[in-house]
Amino acid sequence: MPKLIFPNEGVTFEVAAGTNLREAALAQGINIYPPMCRYLNCRGHGLCGTCKVELSDPTAVEPAAKTRAEKRHTFDIPEWSKIRLACQCRVARDLVVKTYPRLPLGWYSYPTYQHLRGS
């Protein structure tokens, strides 16, 4: 069974393979939404883009490539980032999930400044 680690919350737990990441987090009482979006979200249908999380290994979820809904809501986030929508990911292997990720914006997102972003 894959293990999910949420370092910001200090929570670690196991889930069955194929479990939806958003549903697993909410079942454990981990809120993945920013403050106002806790009440105003699409309930996991991939319509709002408010459940952004940063994954330690983007290939540890299925599908490994971003879905159409994710591409629509993360068009301004560079491809090299590990930001995904929790509602569109199913857990396949052990994974570290950071809630409320710092999004790479502006000049910070250009490959020239890769050494500054710690990747």
Summary of the structure (lengths in Angstrom):
residues: 119
radius of gyration: 13.9
end to end distance: 28.5
largest distance: 40.4
contacts: 311
relative contact order: 0.24
helix: 27%
strand: 21%
